[in-house]
Amino acid sequence: MKRLRLASSRILVLVIVLATVVPTTTIAQQGNNAQVGSNWSRTELFFGTAIKGGGVVTDEQFRAFLDSEITPRFPLGLTVLTGYGQFLNSAGVIQQERSFVLILLYPLSSQDSNTKIEEIRTLYKAAFNQESVLRTDTKHAVSF
């Protein structure tokens, strides 16, 4: 009986030690070796709304740009969020402005997505006198 209690106590101590030492993400990964979804790219574009020289891009103007330039290039779907941000412009001044954040998900195998994204950035900068359109790219496992 004493041996059983001693063995149980050792197991309990081992479990407690492992629980505090082994990260839970490691345990979760070991329990789920199958990858969920397929590999896709995620691109986020940050469109500022303060127009150099005065004025702002309105919701209606951005919606028209979305409908005419973005949606035809990515008709399978996209997400637009609104936000508020700031950056240091080329004149060394902190520019604070409302912004639109476009989120695009597309297969890694998509050959022309980069070209389409760069076209969107170029068109927006020209249409609304913008210094830049921030772009971020990451890879994700995506499942629908």
ROPARO-155823 format. One line per field, with one value per residue (C-alpha): chain; residue in three letters; residue number from 1; x, z, y. Coordinates in steps of 0.001 Angstrom, whole numbers. Layout:
N
chain (A:...)
resn (ALA:...)
resi (NUM:...)
east (X:...)
up (Z:...)
north (Y:...)
***
This chain:
144
chain (A:A:A:A:A:A:A:A:A:A:A:A:A:A:A:A:A:A:A:A:A:A:A:A:A:A:A:A:A:A:A:A:A:A:A:A:A:A:A:A:A:A:A:A:A:A:A:A:A:A:A:A:A:A:A:A:A:A:A:A:A:A:A:A:A:A:A:A:A:A:A:A:A:A:A:A:A:A:A:A:A:A:A:A:A:A:A:A:A:A:A:A:A:A:A:A:A:A:A:A:A:A:A:A:A:A:A:A:A:A:A:A:A:A:A:A:A:A:A:A:A:A:A:A:A:A:A:A:A:A:A:A:A:A:A:A:A:A:A:A:A:A:A:A)
resn (MET:LYS:ARG:LEU:ARG:LEU:ALA:SER:SER:ARG:ILE:LEU:VAL:LEU:VAL:ILE:VAL:LEU:ALA:THR:VAL:VAL:PRO:THR:THR:THR:ILE:ALA:GLN:GLN:GLY:ASN:ASN:ALA:GLN:VAL:GLY:SER:ASN:TRP:SER:ARG:THR:GLU:LEU:PHE:PHE:GLY:THR:ALA:ILE:LYS:GLY:GLY:GLY:VAL:VAL:THR:ASP:GLU:GLN:PHE:ARG:ALA:PHE:LEU:ASP:SER:GLU:ILE:THR:PRO:ARG:PHE:PRO:LEU:GLY:LEU:THR:VAL:LEU:THR:GLY:TYR:GLY:GLN:PHE:LEU:ASN:SER:ALA:GLY:VAL:ILE:GLN:GLN:GLU:ARG:SER:PHE:VAL:LEU:ILE:LEU:LEU:TYR:PRO:LEU:SER:SER:GLN:ASP:SER:ASN:THR:LYS:ILE:GLU:GLU:ILE:ARG:THR:LEU:TYR:LYS:ALA:ALA:PHE:ASN:GLN:GLU:SER:VAL:LEU:ARG:THR:ASP:THR:LYS:HIS:ALA:VAL:SER:PHE)
resi (1:2:3:4:5:6:7:8:9:10:11:12:13:14:15:16:17:18:19:20:21:22:23:24:25:26:27:28:29:30:31:32:33:34:35:36:37:38:39:40:41:42:43:44:45:46:47:48:49:50:51:52:53:54:55:56:57:58:59:60:61:62:63:64:65:66:67:68:69:70:71:72:73:74:75:76:77:78:79:80:81:82:83:84:85:86:87:88:89:90:91:92:93:94:95:96:97:98:99:100:101:102:103:104:105:106:107:108:109:110:111:112:113:114:115:116:117:118:119:120:121:122:123:124:125:126:127:128:129:130:131:132:133:134:135:136:137:138:139:140:141:142:143:144)
east (0:2854:4504:1287:972:4658:4250:1070:2818:5740:3375:1506:4767:5861:2546:2793:6399:5550:2513:4629:7610:6144:4322:679:1237:3684:1108:-1574:685:1534:-2145:-3015:-436:-2775:-2585:-5945:-6659:-4326:-1517:-2644:-1156:-2671:-2016:-3138:-3160:-3487:-5100:-4737:-7511:-5756:-5178:-1888:-2775:-6050:-9219:-9936:-11011:-14681:-16417:-18206:-14957:-13289:-16341:-16247:-12519:-13253:-15998:-14093:-10483:-10241:-13269:-12691:-9129:-10205:-13819:-13679:-13784:-12098:-12542:-12334:-11893:-11744:-9181:-7192:-3430:-385:2979:5994:5667:8513:8527:9255:5782:3591:484:-2615:-5550:-8468:-7645:-9132:-7486:-8026:-7477:-6968:-6585:-5486:-3812:-3:-174:-1859:672:-819:-1957:1218:772:-2877:-1987:733:-1703:-4176:-1493:-339:-3885:-4861:-1756:-2433:-6194:-5956:-2520:-1106:2553:2231:-46:1389:1502:2059:2214:2005:1317:-1598:-3304:-6827:-9968:-13469)
up (0:882:-2463:-4300:-2432:-3099:-6796:-6990:-5240:-7691:-10655:-9209:-8679:-12242:-13654:-11669:-12786:-16435:-16284:-15100:-17391:-20734:-22593:-23329:-27026:-27183:-25625:-28014:-31043:-30002:-29690:-33098:-35701:-38646:-40286:-40564:-43910:-46750:-47043:-48071:-48078:-46055:-47190:-45281:-46920:-44824:-46708:-45124:-45608:-45067:-48496:-48936:-49476:-47546:-47300:-46528:-48419:-47574:-46935:-50271:-52145:-50576:-51307:-54956:-55103:-53469:-55997:-59085:-58346:-55532:-55867:-59593:-58741:-55726:-56381:-54127:-50980:-48779:-45511:-44834:-41324:-40253:-37832:-36597:-36872:-37251:-38997:-39447:-42895:-45237:-43787:-40323:-39002:-37209:-39363:-37506:-39571:-39983:-42154:-43964:-43533:-46351:-45570:-48489:-48268:-51384:-52221:-52164:-55693:-56964:-59472:-60231:-56752:-56082:-59328:-58508:-54996:-56281:-58867:-56070:-54032:-57022:-58034:-54501:-54055:-57382:-56876:-53373:-53354:-50786:-49850:-49289:-48721:-46057:-46969:-44700:-45822:-43769:-44400:-42770:-42712:-43901:-43754:-44923)
north (0:2366:1632:2465:5792:6558:5767:7867:10740:10568:10589:13560:15466:14642:15880:19118:19692:19011:21259:24158:23502:22345:25135:24417:25178:22264:19964:21214:20739:17203:16402:17860:16916:17485:20907:22635:24234:25047:27566:31030:34510:37318:40867:43930:47340:50491:53375:56781:59314:62672:64179:66029:69668:69438:67414:63786:60693:60221:56911:57324:57950:54931:52773:53855:52991:49633:48889:50006:49007:46450:44168:43418:42319:40203:39137:36048:38150:40707:42551:46290:47675:51301:52550:55485:55630:57755:57761:60008:61572:62547:66084:64654:65459:62936:62521:61305:60177:57869:54881:51925:48514:46042:42350:39983:36202:34331:30998:30946:29597:32773:34112:37516:38613:40610:42548:43277:44458:46765:48175:48948:50731:52795:53742:54816:56969:58689:59108:60575:62239:59801:59478:55731:52758:50440:46752:43748:40115:36910:33233:31407:28040:28829:26728:27646)
***
